[in-house]
Amino acid sequence: MARKRDLKKAECEGSAKRPCADSPKPSKENDTDTSKTPSKSGKRSKMAALTPKYSTVNFDNIGGMDKVLNKILRMFMHYKVLQLYKETDISPVSGILLHGPPGCGKTYLAHAIAGEIGVPIIEVSATELVRGISGESESMIRDIFAAALATGRCILFIDEIDAICRKREANENAMLGRMVTQMIKSFDELSQKDPDGNIVVIGATNILDSLDNALRRGSRFTHEIAIGMPDEEGRLEILKVICKNNLSPDFDFRWLAHHTPGYVGADLKTLSSIAKMKGLNRVVVSVPPDQSGDNVMDFEKYLEALPISEGCTSRICSNCKKRRFCISA
């Protein structure tokens, strides 16, 4: 992937790059914070997920998004030239909304952003913040922002954010309104306590228009990035990334990209996994080791023989009979 890097992982300057003295140490392992005292509400298990972790992926692990990746890197330039931002009175990015259809790689992209710029990420699913006890959801929202502030420079990633930030309507329940209000308040407090933009909140949603408008203005989610369906060129780049260690150099990626219209990154990864397993089974069961060669990932023969999924609900199901394959399951 030919792309000029605007940032380097080691170029985070200023004291803000170091966590506060009393902050939890970011872990490169998938460790779990067991120091929390259990409560009747089961809050301990939820708080354990707030441990900051370093991502193991970066932009080299993403294909078909060059323009988006370069745009994102520019959003984090304040990490490198903060003083210039201050001198020119430019406000650093505070929040980024990633939106697009399911399976397009929003969650993976959030982790890749953290890995690319070299900061820890705190990930939480918004659905886990919806609690039945009055006031508990608001408390947990405060907790995730507090965890980010304690960490220092980091990414706070809230997946499925529409679960707690839907538009407030007259007929909605009171709890939803309180959660949205708390999110707005927490965002505003973050801007006051972290004016240098060390903490960037990234939200992911499948339905952008479902979010409350108050969160899409002011110093909250200041940037919105659409992660759409990849075109043929995008699928080509995605396939090269996910299959780079399994195919011979002369494999016809273009053929496969052309024959997978409507597929998103998750679909292509599933297709790759299926082909790997089928090819591996073929090699282990019936092909001598000295004849296996590149057959482990023989996509063309596999796709031609793959039966149509019964009861397919794929968005491209009308083409299944023509292509004779579908991975809607």
N, C-alpha and C positions, 0 to 999 in steps of 0.2 A: 504494500500500500504506500504509494508515493504521497507523502504529506509532510509539510514542514511543521515541526513541533514548535509551538509558541511558549511552552512551559516545560520545565524539567522537574522531576520529582524532588530533587534536592534543593531547589531554589525557592523554598518557602522562607522568607526573611522576616525578621522582627521577632519580638518576644511572643507574639501571638501564636507562633507555630508550636510552642511548647505548652502542654497542658498545665493547668493550675496545679499548685502544690498538693491540693487535696483532691485532685481529680483522679478517676480510675485510669490505670495505665492501659492504653489501647493494646489489644492482643492480636498477634498474627495467627493465632490458633483459634479454632472454634470453641474457645473455652466459655464457661458459664459462670456468671457471678453468683456465688452461693452465700454471700455475706449478708444478704437481705434477710430481715426478720420476717417470718411468715405472718400473715394476717388472716382474719376470718374471710376476707373477700378473695383470697387467693392471689393477692397482689404480688407476692414474691416471684411466682413463675413469670408474670408479665414483666416485672422489672429486670429479670435476668436477661431478657432480650435486648435491654438497653446498653449492654456492654459494647463499647466501640471496638470494631475489628478492622484490620487492614484487608483490602480486597486483593484477591489473587489474579484478577484479570485487569486488562487495560485496553486501550484503543486498538492494539495489535490483534486483539481477539474479536474484533467487530468488523464485519464486511458490509459493503453497500451503503454506508452512511457518511462518506467523506465530508460532504458539505455540512451536515449536522455536527460532526465531531469538531470541525474547525470553528464553527460558530460557538460551540460550547467552550472551547479553549479560550476564545476571546472574552467570554463572560467571566473567566477566572483570572484575567490579567491583573486584577487588583491584588492578587496574592504576590505578584512579582514587582509591581510598581505602585504600591499603596500611597507613597508620598506624592506621586504625580497626581493621583486621584484626589488627594486632599488639596493640593495646590490649585487644581482646576475645578474644585467643588463638584466633583462627579461622585454620585452615590454608587457604591459597589452593589453588585447583585445580591439580593437577599433571598429570593425564592425563584425556583424554576418549576414549571408545570410540564411534564411529559404526557402527551395525550395521543391516543391512537387505538386501533383495534387490538383485541387480545392476541397475544403471541408475537407481537411485533418487536419485542425486546426492550420494553421500557425498564423493567426491573434490572435486567442484565446491563443496560446502559448506565443506570445509576451506579452500579458497582464498578463499571469500567471507568466512569468519571473519577470516582474516588481513587482507583488504582492508578490512573494516569497522572493525577496531580499529586499523588503521594500523601493523602490524608486519610484518617480512619472514617468509617461509615457506621452510623447508628441506624439500623433498619427496624421499622415497625409496620405491621399491617393494621390499617385503620379499623378493620373489622374487629380486631382484638380490643379496641378501645371502647366499643359499644357495650356498656354494662347495664344491668337491670337495676342496680341500686342507685338511688338518686344522689347525684353529686360525684359518683365514682368515675364516670367518664371524663368529666372536667378535670378531676384530680390527676388522672392518668395523662391527659394532654399536657398539664403543667409539668408532670414528671419528665416527659420526653424532651421538652424544651430545657428543663433544668439539667438533664443529663448531657445535652449538647453543650450548654454553657460551661459545665464542669469539665468537659473534655478539651475545650479550646478549639483550635482550627479543625473542622470536621464537616462531613456531609450528614445531615439529618434527612433520611429518606422515609417518606410516608407513602406506602403502597395502598392502592385502592382508596385514595383520600376522599372520594365522593361518598364513602360510607359515613363520614362524620361532618362533611362540609356541603351537603346538598342545599339547594336554594330553600330559604325559609318561606314557607307559604302559610296562609292563614289556617289551613286545615291540617298542618303538620303537628306532631306531638311536641310537647314542651321540651323534652330532652334533646331533640335535634336542634332546636333553637339555642339551647344552652351550650351545646357542643360547638356550634358555629361561633357563637359569641366568645367562647373561651379560646378558640383558635385565633380569632382576630386579636384578642387581648394578648395572647402569648406571642404572636408575631410582632405586635407593636412594642412589647416589653423587650423582645430580642433586639429590635432595632436600636433601642435606647441603651441596652447593656453591651451591645456588640456593634458599635458604629463603624468599625473597620471591616465588617463583613467577613469575619473569620468563619462564621457558621453560615452555611448555605443550605436552605431547606429545599429539598426536591420532592415534589408530589407526583404521583402517577395516577392517571384515570383513563378509563375507556370512553367516558362520555364527558367531554369538556363542558358542554352547556348545562350539565346538571349541577355544577358548582355554584355556590353563592357568589354573587357578583362582588361583594365586599372583599373577598379574598383575592380577587383578580385586579385590584387597583391599590394605589398607595404604595407603601413600602413592604408589601407582602409578596405575592407571586408576581414579580416584576417582568418575568420572561416566560413565554409559552412556546414550546417546541412540539411540532407535530411529527409523530413517528408513524408514517403511513405504510401502505402495502408496498413492498419492493417491486420494482419493474424488473425486466429481464436482466438488465445490467446489475441491478442490486442483488438479484438472486445469484447471479454469476459470482459476485464478490463474496456473498455469504457462503456459498458452496465451497469456494476455494479456502475459506478460513476453517470451516468445520470438517472438511475432508482432507486437509493438507498433508496429514501424516498417514493416510490410508490409500492413496491412489497413486498410480504411476504418473509421471510428468506429462505423458501424452494422452491422458484421459480427456474425453471431450466434455468439459464442463459446460460449454455453450449448448450442447445438445440437451443436457439435463435442465439447464436454466430455461431453455425455450419450451420444454415440455412440462413445466411446473407453474403455469400461470395461476395467479391467485394465492400462491403459497406464501406464508410469512416465515420468519426465521425459525419459529418453533416447529412449524410443519416440516421444514427442510431438515432440521435436526432429527426429528422423529423418523423421517424417511431414511436419513443416513444411518441411524441406529438399527432400523429394520434390515437394511441392506447389509450392514456389517454382520449382524447376527445370522442372517440367512446364508451369507457367503461363508462365514466361519463354520457353520454347521456343515455346509457342503464340503469344505476343505477337510474337516475333521473326520467326516463319515465316509467320504467316497473318493477323495482326491489325494494321491500320494504327495508327501511333502515336497518332492522335487518338481512337482507339476502344478503346485498351487499358484505360483506367480502372483498376478494382479487380480485373480478371480475373486479374492476376498471381498472386493467392492465392485463387482460387476453389475453396475446399476442398470445398464441397458437391458440385459437379459432378464434381470429380476423384475423390472418395471413392466416389461412386456407380458410376463407370466402372472403378475400379481392380480388376483381376482378383485372385482369391484366390491366395495364394502356394502353389505346388506343394510338397507335403511339409512343410506348416506344422507347426512344433513349438511354436507360441506357447502360453502358459498360458491364453489365451482363445480357442483355435482353434475350440472348439465354437460360438462365436458368429460365426465368420467368414462362414459362408454366409448368415446372416441380415443381416449388415452389408455383405457383399460387399466387404470390404477387410481386409487384414491386413499388418502390417509386421514379421513375425517374422524376416525375413532379417537 
